[in-house]
């Protein structure tokens, strides 16, 4: 008889209501009821739970074991469980993650045919290590929530049993617009790759489908590969994070496979009309790393943060700056084709200027800044994380009322 597991389960119920009870005290009560008075374990658990609820004047504590929400041994689908519940599930371990704290013994993702959830096993739970690719029955796990993401906590009162049967598991993909914090599977196209901002980051960029777009990131881990821009992938069991009301996909835990064919990406398109009020350093003509799949912007000394010195660099054009629409300042990024169209200077002309002018690349920057700064334009693109990724841009006639509003904002700054 595992009295300690039942005691831990009761203790956690009481703790959720703001009270701490010594598990040894609970275990002693259970033993007396079962061993001295012959009470069945399930009835003993109900009796001790009710007694403690009365002692501490607690409301809303379920004392049921076989069919209630707390401590239930009735199988539940992962898609149907919610924070605050005690659940029993059967699922397959589809990913093992690196623990985020020394107090965590194991972390990963468990899935069934209805969905997936992240699990955390605490060191003090002394739970058996689970293996990726194996099915398990987990009884009396606790579902809680962290930063809006549900997770399954495995504690000392949780029972874990291996299921020898290798059941079929076919994850269901959803549209990007249907994702919510937690674990998600999608079929999407790689729209754009961004420059990495951290040495541990393998790749970041934008994924999209017919319903919308969102940011993705892949951290450097064994076996992880970069996605190809323009390719379509089916992605299973990615972590869906939320920050400032915006979702992003962490593919470090995911399995992804490239699909054949193409996909129409839509959603998130905006038109912004305003004045270009700033051209940022790093605009104009730049050098990129020639290593296949890299394409990072190089430093003045032709240094790539990943592949070091690259004497056989590749020239490119871009504009980074600010576009003010009179109410908001948008961080804009224009790629080569848009830069050429807006400035009238193509890549060949910019290369000749950079290689033959005493100021070199700075001369291209200065000329493009003179052409664009203060000009009124309308930009078409997608805005993600306060960055407008411009697909097309054309000049428009100045509206005097807009100009006055901008001057007033500048004067009040």
N, C-alpha and C positions, 0 to 999 in steps of 0.2 A: 504493500500500500504506500503510494507516494504522498504522504501527508504534507510534505514540504511544498509540493507543487500546488496542492489545493490551498494551502495557507498563503502562498505567494499570490495566488489568483484573488483571494479574498482581500488581501492587503492592498493590492493595486486598485480594487474597486473602491475601497475606503479612501485611499490616497487621492483618487480622482475627485473626491468631494472635499478635499482640503484637510483631511485628518491623517495622522500617521499612527499605525498600530504595529506593535512588535509581532513579527511573524511567529516567534517562538510561543507567544501567548496564544495566538490563533491555533497553532499546531497542537498545543496542549489540550485546548477545548475539543478539537476534532478527535484526537486520540481517545479522550475520555468517552465521548459519545459512541464511537465505533467499537472500541475494545472493551469498555466496561458495560455499556448499555445495549450493545448489539445493533446500533442504528446503522442503516445503509449509508455509505459515503456520500451519495448525492443528497440524501435527506440531512446528513450532518452538515454539509456545506450550506444548505438553505438555512438551517437553524442558526449556525454561527453568524452568517451574514445578517440575518434579521436581528439577532441579539446585538451585534455591534451597531447596526443602523439605529436601533432604539437608544443604545447607550450614548451615541454621539448626536442624536436627534438629526439624522440625515434622511433626506427625501430622495426618491428616484433611483434607488439602488435595486437592481433586479436580483432576486434570490434564486431564480430558476437556473438549472444547469442543463437540462435536456433540450429546452425549446426556447429559452429567452434570448435576448440580444447579448447579454454579457455571459461569457463562459459557455456559449452554445457549442455543442458538438455536431449540430446539423450542418451539413455541407453547404457552403455558399459559393456563388459565382463571384469572381474577382470584380467584375463590372458592377455588381450590386452592393458591395461593401462600402461603408462610409466611416469617416473619422468618429471615434467615440465608441465603436463597436468591438466586442470580443467575438472572434470568428474562427471557424474551421474551414480550411480550403484545401483543395488538391490541385497541384500545379507543377509545371516543369521549370527548373532553373535555366533561364535563357542567357544570363550574364552574371559574372562575378565582378564586383567593383572593388576598388581600393578603399579600405576603411578610412574615414575622415577623422577618426579620433582613436587614441589608444584604448579607450573604453569599449570600442566596437570590435568584436571578434570577427565578424563577417558581414558583408553587405553585398547586395546584388538585386536581380530582378527575377521575379517568379511570375509565370503566365499560365493561363488556361485558355480555352477557346473563346472566352468572352472579353478578355483584356489582360492587362499586366499591372503589377505594382512593385515598387521598390521595397525590399525587406532589409531590416537591420537586426542582427543578433548581438546582444550585449555580452561582454566578457564574463560578467558575473552570472549569466544564465547557464554557463557550461553546456551550451547546446552543441550537438554533433555538427561537424563541418559538412555542408551540403556541396555537391558537385554539379558543375555545369552540365546540362544535358540529361539530368536525372529527374524523375518525377518524385514528389514527396507529398505526404499528408501532414499538414500542420494544424494542430488542434490548440485552441485557446490562445491565439495570437491577438494582439491589441492593435487596432488601426488608429493611428493619430495623424496629425497634420503638421507640416513644417513649411512655412512660406507658401502656403496655399497648395502644397503637394501632399497627397495622402501617402502613408507608408505603413508597412506591417512590422510591428515590433515583436521580437521573439525574446521572451523573458524566462525566468526559471520555472514558471508554471506552464510553459508551452511544451507540448509533446510533438516530436518530429519523427515520422516513420517513412522509410523508403518504400516506394511503390515499384515493384519489380516490373510491372507491365510497361512497355514502351508505347505509349499512346500517341496517336497522330495529333499534331498541333499545327493548325494553319492560321496564322495571325491575319486579322482583318485590317486593311488600310482605310484611312479616312481622308477627306479633303483637308487641306491646310486650314481652311476657315473653321473646321470642326474640331481642331485640336484644343486641348485644355491642359492645364498643368498636371504633370504626372509622367506617364509613359505613353508614347504614341507611335503609330506606324503609318507611313505615307508613301505615295508614289509621286515623285517630283523631279523637276529639271533644275540643274545647276545654272542659275542665271548669271552669277558673277562671283569672282574670287577677289577677296580683299587682301591687302598687305597684312601679314601677321604682326601683332603688337606685343607678343610675348614669345620668348625662346622655347617654351613648352608647348606652344600652339603649333600644330601641324598645318592647319588650314582653317580659314573662315571665309564666309561669303553669304550668298543669298540663294535660297531654294524657292521654287515657285511651281504652282499648278494653275488650273483654270479658275480656282477660287481665291487665290491670293499669293502672297510671298512672305517669307520670314528669314531671319538670320540663322545661320548654322555655324557650329564650331566643332573641330576635331582636335583633341589633345594628343600629344605624342605618346603612344603606347605601342607595345610590341604587336606586330601584325596589322596595324592600322595603315591604310593607304589613302591618298588624297583622291578627291572626286575630280572628274574632268569637266571643265566648263562647257556647257552646251549639251551634255549627256543627261539622259533620264535614268533615275535610279528608283528601285523599290527599297525602302528603308524600314527595317523592323526594329521595334523596341528602343527607340531613341528617348532620351530624357527631355521632357518638355519643361523648360524653365520659364519663369515670368519675372520681369523686372520693369518697374514703372509702368505697369499695365500692358507691356508688350511681351509676346512670347518669342522664344528662340529654341532651337534644337541643338542638343549636345549629342553628337554621334559617337562619342567615345565608347558607349556601351552597346551601340547598335550593330546590327548586321545589315550590310547594304550590298545590293547586286545591281549591276548596270543592265538596263533593258534596251531592247532594240526600238527603233522608231523615235519620233519626236513628240513634243507636247506643246500645246498653246498655253502660254503663261499670261494671266491677266490678273486684275485686281491690284489695288494700291496705286493706280495711275493718277497723277495729279498734274494740273497746269498751274504754274505760278508766274504771275506778272509783277515785275518790279524793276528796281535799279541794282546794278552790280556795284556794291559799295566797298568791296575789298577783294584784292587778288593776293592769295597767300603764297609765301615762299614754297618752292617745290613745284611751282607752275611753269608753264612754257615747255621747253624741250627737256626731256629727262633721259636717263640711261636705265635700262632694265637688264636684269640677270638673264643670260641666254640659256641657262640650264633648263632642260625640258621640265615643264610643270611648275617652275618657280615664278618667273616674271616679276620679281620684286624690284622696286626702284633702288638704284645704287646710289651710294654717296658720291661726293665730288671726287673721291679717290678710287672710284669704281669698285667699292667694297659692298658685297652682299652679306647681310647678317647671317646667312646660312651657308653660302658657298664661297665666302671670302672674296679675294681679288678676282675680278672678271675683266681681263683686257679686251675680250671680244664681245663687248656689250652690244645691246640693241637700242637704237634711239626710239623714242616715242614722244607723243604730245599729250598734255593734260592741263586742265585748269582747275585749281581748288580756290574757292573763295566764298563770298557772302552775297546773297541776293535778298534785298529788303523789299517786301511787298507793301510797306506802309504800316503793317501791324506786327509782322514777325520777320526776323532775320533767319534765312535758310542757309544752311551749310551746303554748298553745291559742289559737285564733282562732274567735270566734263571730260569725256574721253576723246581720243584723237579725231574721229570723224566729225564730232560736234565742234571741236576747237577749230579745225580747218574751215568748216562752214561759217563759223561766227567771226573769225579773225581774217579770213582770206589768205592765210599763210599755211601752205601745206608742209608736210614733213621734210620734203627735199629742200625747200627754200629755207626752212628753219635749220637744217643740218649745215647747209652752206654758210649761213650767217654765223652759226655757232663755231664753225671750224676756221673761218677766215676773218672774223671781227676780233679786235683786241679784247673786247669784253667777253667774248665767247658766249656761253650759254646765258649769261646775264643779259646780253643784248636782246636775245629772243624774249626773255621774261619782260624786260622793260618795254619793248615794242608792243607785246601783247597786252600788257597792263595799260599802256596809253590808248590802245584801241578799244578796250572793254570797260575800263573803270568809269563809272558814272553813267554808262549807257543803259537805256531801258530795254528790257527784253521780256519775252515770254518763254519759259522753259517747260518742257513736257518730260515727265519721268516718274520715278517712284521714290517716295520718301520713307526711309527706314532709319530709326534711331537718330532723328534730327539731321539726316544727310539726304539731300535730294540727288539721286543718281539720274543725271540728265540724259535722255535719249535723243532729244532734238531741241533746238533753241533758235529763235529768230528775233531780230530787233523789231521794236514797235515804236510808234511815235510817242513823244513825251506828253503826258497829261499834266497840265499845270497844277491841277488840284493835288495830284500825287506828289509832284515836286515840292509843293508848299508843305504838305504833310511830313515829308521826309526832312525838310529843313527845320520844321518845328520840333520834330523828334530829336534831331541833332542838337538843337539849341537847348533842349531840356535835359540832355544827357549829362 
